[in-house]
Amino acid sequence: MLFRSLLEDTAPTCHEKIRIYAGNGMPEGDVEMWLLCLREACETRDAGRLVVALKEIVLDYSPSAHLLKRVIAPRSGQVAAAAGQ
C-alpha cells in the first residue's frame, strides 16, 4: 500500500528502478532560499547547520547517531571555549 502511494506522483525513466518526482513540490522561491542556505553551510564547513537544513527540507531525513555525534561534539567544544574567555 505504501509503495503504491509513493509511485503516485512519479514518472518513469529509462531505468526501471529510477523515477522522477512529478508532484507539486516546493515553490521556486523556497528552493532558491534553501539552496543558498545549503551553499553557505557548505562554504563555511558548518556541518551542524547543514544537517539541520537538510532535516528541515527533507521531512523524512533522519541523520545517523554517528553523524549527529560528529556534528554536536565540535559545537560543544566551541561553546566551552567561548565560556572560558
C-alpha positions as CSV (number, residue, x, y, z in Angstrom):
1,M,0.0,0.0,0.0
2,L,2.8,2.5,1.0
3,F,4.7,1.6,-2.1
4,R,1.8,2.4,-4.4
5,S,1.3,5.8,-2.7
6,L,4.9,6.6,-3.3
7,L,4.6,5.9,-7.0
8,E,1.5,8.2,-7.5
9,D,3.5,11.4,-8.1
10,T,6.3,9.9,-10.1
11,A,7.1,9.4,-13.8
12,P,9.2,6.6,-15.2
13,T,12.7,7.0,-16.6
14,C,14.8,4.8,-18.9
15,H,16.0,2.9,-15.8
16,E,13.4,0.6,-14.2
17,K,14.4,1.5,-10.6
18,I,14.7,5.3,-11.1
19,R,11.6,7.5,-11.1
20,I,11.2,11.3,-11.3
21,Y,9.0,13.1,-8.8
22,A,6.3,14.9,-10.6
23,G,4.2,16.3,-7.8
24,N,3.8,20.0,-6.8
25,G,6.9,20.1,-4.8
26,M,8.3,23.2,-3.2
27,P,7.7,26.8,-4.5
28,E,10.6,28.0,-6.6
29,G,11.5,30.9,-4.2
30,D,11.7,28.4,-1.3
31,V,14.0,26.1,-3.4
32,E,16.4,29.1,-4.1
33,M,16.4,30.1,-0.4
34,W,17.2,26.5,0.7
35,L,19.9,26.2,-2.0
36,L,21.5,29.4,-0.7
37,C,21.3,28.1,2.9
38,L,22.9,24.8,1.9
39,R,25.6,26.5,-0.1
40,E,26.5,28.8,2.8
41,A,26.7,25.9,5.2
42,C,29.0,24.1,2.9
43,E,31.2,27.1,2.2
44,T,31.6,27.7,5.9
45,R,32.0,24.0,6.6
46,D,29.3,24.2,9.2
47,A,28.1,20.5,9.3
48,G,25.7,21.2,12.1
49,R,23.9,23.9,10.1
50,L,23.9,21.7,7.0
51,V,22.3,18.7,8.9
52,V,19.6,21.0,10.4
53,A,18.8,22.5,7.0
54,L,18.6,19.0,5.4
55,K,16.3,17.9,8.2
56,E,14.0,20.9,7.6
57,I,14.0,20.4,3.8
58,V,13.5,16.6,3.8
59,L,11.0,15.8,6.5
60,D,11.8,12.1,6.4
61,Y,15.6,12.7,6.7
62,S,16.9,11.1,9.9
63,P,20.7,11.6,10.3
64,S,22.5,8.7,11.9
65,A,23.6,8.8,15.5
66,H,27.2,8.7,14.3
67,L,26.7,11.9,12.2
68,L,24.9,13.7,15.0
69,K,27.7,12.9,17.5
70,R,30.3,14.2,15.0
71,V,28.3,17.4,14.4
72,I,27.4,18.1,18.1
73,A,30.9,17.3,19.5
74,P,32.7,20.3,17.8
75,R,29.9,22.6,18.8
76,S,30.2,21.6,22.4
77,G,33.9,22.4,22.3
78,Q,33.2,25.8,20.8
79,V,30.7,26.6,23.5
80,A,33.1,25.5,26.2
81,A,35.9,27.6,24.7
82,A,33.7,30.6,24.4
83,A,32.6,30.3,28.0
84,G,36.2,30.2,29.1
85,Q,37.1,33.5,27.5
